[in-house]
């Protein structure tokens, strides 16, 4: 039973209880909202729908489809996704204002399962310089917004913007009052990416201890990557029992981006001995999804990007190549097919060893093993090394040409 079906069959409150009992970790994808805010990553309506459909195939529990009040294009995109994508819960971001909430509800009403995601700054710096509001005013605005949103749906999330720089006692009060007002998920965002893993644990434990209303709501996180710690911080929070992790494909997002969905999911899956939570992501769709997002946003994935980078399942070092040819798990902890990548690639470069060249020759159809063939292999390897010194990569066609010249066939 996916999230949408569960909400429809047993209602929000009962499904929250079920998720916690089953130790399920829900994945909320915000590629189409926060991810698209990465400079140069803007998408048109049809491109957003294409990505949303692929996110459905990937199996994310919810899709934050956009911020309808921010632009006409976002409004139209959310409407179309709500109408066409039926698996995940479709959500829309909204400020704590009646106009934003009404616009979000209008955009989402065609969805089978939907939610409104409210946000409001709570840290001292945002209260002073962004909102110019007191603590009491912030609480009143939040309560009124949640109450108004409940006129449209029971599935409401509230996120305290810049929560990690908010005074703990005030943050606990915000969350308790948000739940009392009707929020069924509370968001703990590291808006500026300043957390470190130990602190993430401390703050999550503090929330769990001081927000008794959490027995009636899900605890969600949304971490940014300014210090390169978004995935590490998210995993620390998972250890503490958060229920929802919001992330993006390829780690896209404001500034340095968000926690990378593919890295987070595969860390939990690969180390399931440690992270004892249940996920429903179809990991074989990860590479395909990454490539699609990269193509449509025009933002390339670096070759050494974990899980989806070109080099993740490629090796050039001779010692590694020799071991891999005997037993793949010597240097590979994830099978390429688990994430939809091709088989492990033996990369031909100046660090490659004789075992890799012998392996390639056998793949070309040459029979190796005799004394004569060993001598021929030495010659092929020497000529290969001479070429490899002048190039970053020797192609299989170039190696095959050397083999034909040496082996006369």
C-alpha positions as CSV (number, residue, x, y, z in Angstrom):
1,X,0.0,0.0,0.0
2,X,1.6,3.3,-1.1
3,X,1.2,6.6,0.7
4,X,-1.6,7.8,-1.4
5,X,-3.6,4.6,-1.1
6,X,-3.1,4.5,2.6
7,X,-4.3,8.1,3.1
8,X,-7.4,7.3,1.0
9,X,-8.2,4.0,2.8
10,X,-7.6,4.7,6.4
11,X,-7.2,8.4,6.7
12,X,-4.2,10.6,7.7
13,X,-4.1,9.9,11.4
14,X,-4.3,6.1,11.1
15,X,-1.8,6.1,8.3
16,X,0.7,8.1,10.4
17,X,0.4,5.5,13.1
18,X,0.9,2.7,10.6
19,X,4.1,4.3,9.1
20,X,5.7,4.6,12.5
21,X,4.7,1.1,13.5
22,X,6.2,-0.4,10.3
23,X,9.4,1.8,10.6
24,X,8.9,3.1,7.1
25,X,11.0,6.0,5.9
26,X,9.1,8.1,3.4
27,X,10.9,9.8,0.6
28,X,9.6,13.2,-0.4
29,X,11.2,14.5,-3.6
30,X,11.5,18.3,-4.2
31,X,13.4,18.3,-7.5
32,X,10.6,20.1,-9.2
33,X,10.5,22.8,-6.5
34,X,13.8,23.4,-4.6
35,X,15.8,21.5,-7.2
36,X,14.5,23.8,-10.0
37,X,15.7,26.8,-8.0
38,X,19.3,25.9,-8.8
39,X,20.6,28.7,-11.1
40,X,20.0,27.7,-14.7
41,X,17.9,24.7,-13.9
42,X,14.5,26.1,-14.9
43,X,12.0,23.7,-16.5
44,X,9.0,24.2,-18.6
45,X,5.6,22.6,-17.8
46,X,6.0,19.6,-20.1
47,X,9.5,18.9,-18.7
48,X,8.2,19.0,-15.2
49,X,5.5,16.5,-16.0
50,X,8.1,14.2,-17.7
51,X,10.2,14.2,-14.5
52,X,7.2,13.8,-12.2
53,X,6.1,10.7,-14.1
54,X,9.6,9.3,-13.8
55,X,9.6,10.0,-10.1
56,X,6.4,8.0,-9.9
57,X,8.2,5.1,-11.6
58,X,11.1,5.5,-9.1
59,X,8.6,5.1,-6.3
60,X,8.9,8.3,-4.2
61,X,6.2,8.6,-1.7
62,X,5.5,12.3,-2.4
63,X,6.4,14.9,-5.0
64,X,6.6,18.6,-4.1
65,X,5.6,19.7,-7.5
66,X,6.1,23.4,-7.1
67,X,5.2,26.7,-5.5
68,X,2.0,27.7,-7.3
69,X,1.8,31.3,-6.0
70,X,5.3,32.1,-7.2
71,X,4.5,32.2,-11.0
72,X,1.9,31.3,-13.6
73,X,4.3,28.6,-14.9
74,X,4.5,26.9,-11.5
75,X,0.8,27.1,-11.1
76,X,0.2,25.4,-14.5
77,X,2.9,22.7,-13.8
78,X,1.4,21.8,-10.4
79,X,-2.1,21.6,-12.0
80,X,-0.9,19.3,-14.7
81,X,1.1,17.0,-12.5
82,X,-1.8,16.8,-10.0
83,X,-4.0,15.7,-12.8
84,X,-1.7,13.2,-14.6
85,X,0.5,11.6,-11.9
86,X,-1.5,9.3,-9.7
87,X,0.9,7.2,-7.5
88,X,2.7,9.6,-5.1
89,X,1.0,12.2,-3.0
90,X,1.4,15.6,-4.8
91,X,2.2,18.5,-2.7
92,X,2.6,22.3,-3.2
93,X,4.6,24.8,-1.3
94,X,2.8,27.7,0.2
95,X,3.6,30.7,2.5
96,X,1.4,31.2,5.5
97,X,-1.0,33.5,3.7
98,X,-4.6,32.9,2.6
99,X,-3.8,33.9,-1.0
100,X,-1.0,31.4,-1.3
101,X,-3.0,28.6,0.3
102,X,-6.0,29.2,-1.9
103,X,-3.8,29.1,-5.0
104,X,-2.1,25.9,-3.9
105,X,-5.4,24.2,-3.2
106,X,-6.7,25.3,-6.6
107,X,-3.7,23.8,-8.3
108,X,-3.8,20.6,-6.4
109,X,-7.6,19.8,-6.5
110,X,-7.3,17.5,-9.5
111,X,-4.9,15.2,-7.7
112,X,-6.0,11.8,-6.3
113,X,-3.9,12.4,-3.2
114,X,-2.5,15.8,-2.2
115,X,-1.2,17.9,0.6
116,X,-0.3,21.6,1.3
117,X,3.2,22.3,2.6
118,X,3.3,25.6,4.6
119,X,6.4,27.3,5.7
120,X,7.3,30.3,7.9
121,X,10.6,31.6,9.2
122,X,11.2,31.0,12.9
123,X,14.9,31.8,13.5
124,X,15.9,35.2,15.1
125,X,17.6,36.4,12.0
126,X,14.5,35.6,9.8
127,X,12.1,37.0,12.3
128,X,14.0,40.3,12.3
129,X,15.2,40.8,8.8
130,X,12.8,38.8,6.6
131,X,9.5,39.0,8.5
132,X,9.9,41.8,11.0
133,X,7.7,39.9,13.4
134,X,7.8,38.9,17.0
135,X,7.6,35.4,18.3
136,X,4.0,35.8,19.2
137,X,3.2,37.2,15.8
138,X,4.9,34.3,14.1
139,X,2.9,31.8,16.2
140,X,-0.4,33.6,15.4
141,X,0.3,33.7,11.6
142,X,1.1,30.0,11.7
143,X,-2.0,29.0,13.6
144,X,-4.2,31.1,11.3
145,X,-2.6,29.6,8.2
146,X,-3.0,26.0,9.3
147,X,-6.6,26.6,10.3
148,X,-7.3,28.1,6.9
149,X,-5.6,25.3,5.1
150,X,-7.6,22.7,7.0
151,X,-10.6,24.1,5.1
152,X,-9.2,22.5,2.0
153,X,-7.5,19.3,3.3
154,X,-6.5,17.4,6.4
155,X,-3.1,16.6,4.9
156,X,-1.1,19.6,6.0
157,X,2.6,19.9,6.6
158,X,4.3,22.9,8.4
159,X,8.0,23.6,8.0
160,X,9.8,26.0,10.3
161,X,12.2,27.8,7.9
162,X,15.7,28.0,9.3
163,X,14.7,25.6,12.1
164,X,18.3,24.7,12.8
165,X,19.1,28.3,13.8
166,X,15.9,28.8,15.9
167,X,16.1,28.9,19.7
168,X,15.2,25.3,20.8
169,X,12.5,26.3,23.3
170,X,10.8,28.4,20.7
171,X,11.1,25.7,18.0
172,X,9.4,23.2,20.4
173,X,6.6,25.7,21.0
174,X,6.2,26.2,17.3
175,X,5.9,22.5,16.6
176,X,3.5,21.8,19.5
177,X,1.2,24.6,18.4
178,X,1.4,23.6,14.7
179,X,0.3,20.0,15.6
180,X,-2.5,21.3,17.9
181,X,-3.6,23.6,15.0
182,X,-3.9,20.6,12.7
183,X,-0.5,20.0,11.0
184,X,0.0,16.3,10.3
185,X,3.7,16.6,9.4
186,X,6.2,19.0,10.9
187,X,9.3,20.0,8.9
188,X,12.8,20.5,10.3
189,X,14.8,22.2,7.6
190,X,18.5,23.1,7.7
191,X,17.8,26.0,5.4
192,X,21.3,27.3,5.2
193,X,23.2,24.0,5.5
194,X,25.1,24.7,8.7
195,X,24.4,21.5,10.6
196,X,26.9,18.8,11.4
197,X,25.8,15.2,12.0
198,X,26.3,15.2,15.8
199,X,24.3,18.3,16.1
200,X,21.6,16.9,13.8
201,X,21.2,14.0,16.2
202,X,21.0,16.3,19.3
203,X,18.4,18.6,17.7
204,X,16.2,15.7,16.5
205,X,16.4,14.0,20.0
206,X,15.4,17.4,21.5
207,X,12.4,17.7,19.3
208,X,11.3,14.1,20.1
209,X,11.7,14.8,23.8
210,X,10.0,18.2,23.9
211,X,7.2,17.9,21.4
212,X,4.7,15.5,22.8
213,X,2.3,16.1,19.9
214,X,4.7,14.1,17.7
215,X,2.6,11.0,18.4
216,X,0.1,12.6,16.1
217,X,2.4,13.8,13.3
218,X,5.3,12.8,11.1
219,X,8.7,14.4,11.6
220,X,10.2,15.4,8.3
221,X,13.7,16.8,7.4
222,X,14.9,19.0,4.5
223,X,18.7,19.5,4.6
224,X,20.9,21.7,2.4
225,X,24.4,20.9,1.3
226,X,26.4,24.1,1.9
227,X,29.1,22.3,3.9
228,X,28.8,19.1,1.9
229,X,27.0,17.4,4.8
230,X,23.4,17.1,3.7
231,X,23.4,13.4,3.2
232,X,25.4,12.7,6.3
233,X,23.1,14.9,8.3
234,X,20.1,13.2,6.8
235,X,21.4,9.8,7.7
236,X,22.1,11.0,11.3
237,X,18.5,12.1,11.5
238,X,17.3,8.7,10.1
239,X,19.2,7.0,12.9
240,X,17.1,9.1,15.3
241,X,13.8,8.0,13.9
242,X,12.6,10.8,11.5
243,X,9.7,9.6,9.3
244,X,10.2,11.7,6.1
245,X,13.4,12.8,4.3
246,X,13.0,15.4,1.6
247,X,15.7,15.3,-1.1
248,X,16.4,15.9,-4.8
249,X,17.7,14.0,-7.7
250,X,21.4,14.7,-8.2
251,X,21.3,16.8,-5.1
252,X,20.0,19.8,-7.1
253,X,18.7,22.9,-5.3
254,X,19.5,26.4,-4.0
255,X,23.2,27.3,-3.7
256,X,25.0,23.9,-3.1
257,X,21.8,22.0,-3.3
258,X,19.9,19.5,-1.2
259,X,20.5,16.0,0.1
260,X,21.0,13.7,-2.9
261,X,18.1,11.2,-3.2
262,X,20.2,8.5,-4.9
263,X,23.0,8.8,-2.3
264,X,20.7,8.7,0.7
265,X,18.6,5.8,-0.6
266,X,21.6,3.6,-1.6
267,X,23.4,4.4,1.7
268,X,20.3,3.1,3.6
269,X,19.9,0.1,1.3
270,X,23.6,-0.9,1.2
271,X,24.0,-0.5,5.0
272,X,20.6,-1.9,5.9
273,X,22.4,-3.7,8.8
274,X,22.7,-0.3,10.4
275,X,19.7,1.7,9.1
276,X,16.9,-0.5,10.1
277,X,14.1,1.3,8.2
278,X,11.9,0.2,5.3
279,X,12.1,1.9,1.9
280,X,9.9,1.4,-1.2
281,X,12.2,3.0,-3.8
282,X,12.8,1.1,-7.1
283,X,16.5,1.6,-7.1
284,X,16.9,0.2,-10.7
285,X,15.3,3.5,-11.8
286,X,17.9,5.7,-10.1
287,X,20.4,6.1,-13.0
288,X,17.6,6.6,-15.5
289,X,16.0,9.3,-13.3
290,X,19.4,11.0,-12.8
291,X,20.1,11.1,-16.5
292,X,16.6,12.5,-17.3
293,X,17.0,15.3,-14.7
294,X,20.5,16.1,-15.9
295,X,19.3,16.3,-19.5
296,X,16.3,18.4,-18.9
297,X,17.9,20.9,-16.5
298,X,21.1,21.1,-18.5
299,X,23.2,20.5,-15.3
300,X,25.7,17.7,-15.9
301,X,26.5,15.1,-13.2
302,X,30.2,14.9,-12.3
303,X,32.0,11.7,-13.3
304,X,32.7,10.9,-9.7
305,X,29.2,11.6,-8.4
306,X,28.3,8.7,-6.0
307,X,25.8,6.2,-7.4
308,X,25.1,7.8,-10.8
309,X,28.5,9.2,-11.9
310,X,30.3,7.7,-15.0
311,X,33.3,6.5,-12.9
312,X,31.4,4.9,-10.0
313,X,31.4,1.5,-11.8
314,X,34.7,1.9,-13.7
315,X,38.2,1.2,-12.7
316,X,41.6,1.9,-14.2
317,X,44.1,0.8,-11.4
318,X,45.7,-2.4,-12.4
319,X,45.6,-4.0,-9.0
320,X,41.9,-3.3,-8.7
321,X,41.2,-4.5,-12.2
322,X,43.0,-7.8,-11.5
323,X,41.0,-8.4,-8.3
324,X,37.7,-7.3,-9.9
325,X,38.1,-9.8,-12.7
326,X,38.3,-12.6,-10.1
327,X,35.6,-11.3,-7.7
328,X,33.6,-8.2,-8.3
329,X,32.9,-7.5,-4.6
330,X,36.6,-7.0,-3.9
331,X,36.3,-3.4,-4.8
332,X,32.5,-2.9,-5.6
333,X,30.0,-2.6,-2.7
334,X,27.0,-1.9,-5.0
335,X,26.2,-3.9,-8.1
336,X,25.7,-1.6,-11.1
337,X,22.4,-3.2,-12.0
338,X,21.0,-2.3,-8.6
339,X,20.9,1.3,-9.6
340,X,20.3,0.8,-13.3
341,X,23.9,1.3,-14.4
342,X,25.8,-1.0,-16.8
343,X,28.2,-3.6,-15.6
344,X,31.5,-2.6,-14.0
345,X,33.7,-1.1,-16.7
346,X,37.4,-1.9,-17.1
347,X,38.7,1.5,-18.1
348,X,41.8,1.4,-20.3
349,X,44.4,3.9,-19.3
350,X,48.0,4.2,-18.2
351,X,47.3,2.7,-14.8
352,X,45.7,-0.5,-16.3
353,X,47.5,-3.8,-15.8
354,X,48.2,-6.9,-17.8
355,X,45.2,-8.8,-16.4
356,X,42.8,-6.2,-17.8
357,X,44.4,-6.4,-21.3
358,X,44.3,-10.2,-21.2
359,X,40.6,-10.0,-20.2
360,X,39.9,-7.6,-23.1
361,X,41.7,-9.8,-25.6
362,X,39.6,-12.8,-24.5
363,X,36.5,-10.7,-25.0
364,X,37.7,-10.0,-28.6
365,X,37.9,-13.7,-29.2
366,X,41.6,-14.4,-28.9
367,X,42.6,-17.6,-27.1
368,X,45.1,-16.9,-24.4
369,X,47.1,-19.3,-22.2
370,X,49.8,-20.9,-24.3
371,X,53.5,-19.9,-24.0
372,X,53.3,-18.1,-27.4
373,X,50.2,-16.2,-26.5
374,X,51.9,-15.1,-23.2
375,X,54.8,-13.6,-25.3
376,X,52.2,-12.0,-27.6
377,X,50.4,-10.6,-24.6
378,X,53.6,-9.0,-23.4
379,X,54.0,-7.3,-26.8
380,X,50.4,-6.1,-26.9
381,X,50.7,-4.8,-23.4
382,X,53.9,-2.9,-24.1
383,X,52.4,-1.3,-27.2
384,X,49.2,-0.5,-25.2
385,X,51.3,1.2,-22.5
386,X,53.2,3.2,-25.1
387,X,49.9,4.5,-26.4
388,X,48.4,5.0,-23.0
389,X,51.2,7.4,-22.0
390,X,50.0,9.8,-24.7
391,X,46.2,9.5,-24.0
392,X,43.9,9.7,-21.0
393,X,41.9,6.8,-22.3
394,X,42.6,4.0,-24.8
395,X,39.5,2.9,-26.6
396,X,38.6,-0.8,-27.2
397,X,38.9,-0.1,-30.9
398,X,42.5,1.1,-30.4
399,X,43.4,-1.9,-28.3
400,X,41.8,-4.2,-30.9
401,X,44.0,-2.6,-33.6
402,X,47.1,-3.3,-31.6
403,X,46.0,-6.9,-31.1
404,X,45.4,-7.4,-34.8
405,X,48.9,-6.0,-35.6
406,X,50.7,-8.2,-33.0
407,X,48.6,-11.4,-33.4
408,X,48.3,-11.1,-37.2
409,X,44.5,-11.8,-37.2
